[in-house]
Amino acid sequence: MPIFEYRTKTAGGRKLVNTIVAESPREARDSLRNQGIVIESISPVTSFEQPTAKSSDPNVVWFISAWNAIKWRPSMGGQVSWFTREMATLLRVGTPMVDALDLAIHQSRGAFRKILQDIREQIIGGSSLGAAIRRHPHIFDAVLCEMVSVGEQSGALQSVLKQGAEFRERRDKLKDRVLSAMLYPTLVFLLSIVVTIFLMTVVSPTLINSLQELQRELPLPTRILKACSDFLLQWGLVISVAFLFAFLIAMVALERPEVKKWRDRWILKVPILSTLIVKQNSSRLCMVTGTLLRSGVELVRALEIAQQAVVNSAMSDVIAQARKRLASGTDLGSAIKADGVFPLALVQVFALGQNTGDLEDLLFQIAEDYDHQVGMLADRLTTIMEPILIVGLSIIVGFILMATLLPILETGNALSES
């Protein structure tokens, strides 16, 4: 049934925004008038359900998934973490579910507010919180949805929501640490490109034209600089457009499973970067599995959801094979170790934890250790990249400086000799 958002004023003149479920705008207005509510405006709330491909044609399905990959969506990770913790707090003190959602809606803004309004209407209609948030898979991930569903079934929703908030905050903290470590080298790299293009297309042509008037034959470095400058001026726009198209084609191509798997396997062979990727995904696997096990999810199901949280598809395939081996009776340590992708320490933790019954605690401990190692590796990678990028930028600027000063010095020497 459609949802409509309406605006009204209280007796004190304060504006209020709320929602109502009705078949049509007229029915919504009549229902509100019968309740004595004078509305200023009413409008339908956009549906949030994800579109699905109706065609079985693989090209159509691939195009839709590619479009979903390249289109921009605003990030709501911080709002989801806040909402999860807020709901845990409100439910713990005895606030009814609908009232807790009303308070969260009142404190939220934008698209996330409308999502919470949709969840509220689903709850009023008899749906569970787990089913309501599953309607928005691009906002609420599979881990949180599964935890909420298990929490509702076990009657421990408040504690499960708190665990979900802690899991998301810990995951986001690690992600922010890695991104922060890579921010400076990225800025230096982009700055070097901008400076090089500016010098080659704006500064160099003017100087070289002036030097050609002073000296017939330019030195070799100056001729090289002039050739590069002329090439950029003539073909720069074409190169930029071609690079943009190549970038978009690469993003679309990476949506194909075979291309993505080839890329992920190749990344696992790159020194330092492969260690960073393995440790980061291992931390994700441990955090997700440990959080779900603590929430009451069975081990095989927890690994199935953890598989979705692992970004690298090659490592995700290893987890899928491990689940099959585990279901056939193989112990967890041997199932994870078989493909040799995950660290031996992680394999030992899975084997020991399954035997002792302390798997959740051990997984959280090793996840914390991997978080620390990932942070150190990101810092080390930044330390290596910074001087390389700075030296590269210095060489480019130094060459341009030498190519422009050399003919000036030669002209000065010729004039002094004559």
Secondary structure, DSSP 8 states (H G I E B T S, - for coil): --EEEEEEE-TTS-EEEEEEE-SSHHHHHHHHHHTT--EEEEEE-------------HHHHHHHHHHHHHS-----HHHHHHHHHHHHHHHHTT--HHHHHHHHHHH--HHHHHHHHHHHHHHHTT--HHHHHHT-TTTS-HHHHHHHHHHHHHT-HHHHHHHHHHHHHHHHHHHHHHHHHHHHHHHHHHHHHHHHHHIIIIIHHHHHHHHHHH-SS--HHHHHHHHHHHHHHHHHHHHHHHHHHHHHHHHHHTTSHHHHHHHHHHHTTSTTHHHHHHHHHHHHHHHHHHHHHHHT--HHHHHHHHHHH---HHHHHHHHHHHHHHHTT--HHHHHHTTS-S-HHHHHHHHHHHHHS-HHHHHHHHHHHHHHHHHHHHHHHHHHHHHHHHHHHHHHHHHHHHHHHHHHHHHHHHHHH-
